Amino acid sequence: MERQTILERERRWARPAAVAAIVAAPLYLLSITFDRGSDVPPSALETDRYREIDAAGGEVFAAAGVRAIAYLCLAAALLYLFRATQARSDRVSGVMVGFAFIGPVLLAVQGLVAVVARRGIASDFVAQAGAGGDVYTLLRDLIDDSTAHSMALSMLFPAILGMLIAMVYISLQAMRVGLLTRFLGTLGMALGASLILVPFGMALLLIALWFLWLGLLFLDRTPGPRPPAWAAGVAIPWPRPGEGPAEPEEEATDDGLFGGAEAEASGNGAGDHSGRRERARRRKRKRRR
């Protein structure tokens, strides 16, 4: 793809991708607000939690729906960053674009299936618990018999794994071509790994905040300068620690050129070879420097 085509495509899609990345964090925070407004105690007994889920009504569905939209916004931002990285490096495998969707989409679907399962279990539990008996066994049997609940559990690990791979791979490749700074790229990889190292909700909140900064980067609205690879349309890798920018190779000096010409004009073959050897020695010294 030509450089101008790459830049035009990125300018055309920069604003939609940036909006998707920026709104993900507020949407995720809004979903937490809906969860807290539903009065479902996160640390109460499981039987009490399901009674509250049944009484909560639409708040539980609203929280899951808003959270699903936030996840889909992450997919749009990841796709934009992946395509920009792929256009600057042949090392980026096109097959890996699937992970820009697998993690976020599975998280969205898994959350919706889980809330449908919990609502169904809660409704049946409240209806049958009034007859008396062992309510704990009753709830456990309802959970074990719920197909939707089993589906939600089976989708959770692939969703987390897909999101982890997307965050690590895309952040790493974008950092290598110079689209992300070393700090932002390393932070993105660390946040991807945090999905299995810290509480799930906290990890997703931190990832959403990382995407907020990424959206500002898409729009060139960050406090510092945007990495030059964005405007160049080609990869500009970051220099290694201790390395400076590459210096252009020096041209041959006029003395050497004139000396060779004078030797050739005089017909002195030894002088001509001597001039060539001197220029070769100079080039070797420059390469060693």
C-alpha positions, 0 to 999 in steps of 0.5 A: 500500500502506498504511503499516501493511501495509508495516511488518507485511510488513517485520517478518514477513520481516526475520528471514529476510532478515537471516539470509540476508544475514548467513550469506552471508559465512561461507558464502563464506569456507567455500567458499574454505577448501574451495578451499584444501583441495583442493590445486589450485594457483591459479598453477601450470601449467594442466596441473598444475592439471587433474591436481589437480582430478581428484585433489581429488575432492569438495572442488571440488564442495563449494566450488562448492555452498557458494558457490552457496548464498551467492549465493542468500542475497544474492538473498533479501536484495536482494529484501527491500531492494528491496521495502522501497524500492519501498514508499516511492517510486514512482520505483522501477521494478518491472521492476528487481526481476529484477536482484535474482535475475539476478546472484546466481542466474546466479553460482550456476548459472555456478559449478556448471556451471564446476566440472562442466566442469572435472571432466570436462575433468580426468578426460579429460585425466588418462586421455589424457595417459598415452599421451604426446604434446603434453599442452598441445595435448591439454588445449587441445583438451579445453577447446575441445570442452567444451560445459559449459565454453563455457556457463560462460564465456558465463554469466559476463559476464551474471552479473557485469553483473546483480550490478553493476546490482542493487548499484548500482540498489538501493543508490542507491534505498534511499539516496534514500528513507532506508533506507540511510545515505549511507555504506552506500549509496555503499559498496554502489554502489562494491562493485558497480562493483568487480566489474569493477575489482578481482579477482573473488573479492576483490570478491565477498568484500567484497560478502558482508561488506557484506551482513553489515552489511546483515543487522544493519541489517534486525534493527536490531542495528547500533551506531548508530541505524537510519535513521528511514525503516524505522520510519516506513514512508515515505520520509525522504530525507536532507537535503543537505549544509548543509541542516537539517531543514525548519521548520514554517510559522509561524501568523498572529499574533493582532495581525493577526487582531484588527486585521482584525476591528476594521477590519471591525467599524468598517466602514473598508474601507481599514483592512481592505485594509491589514490584508490587505496587511500579512499578505501582506507577512509571508508573503512575508518568511517564504518568503524566510527 
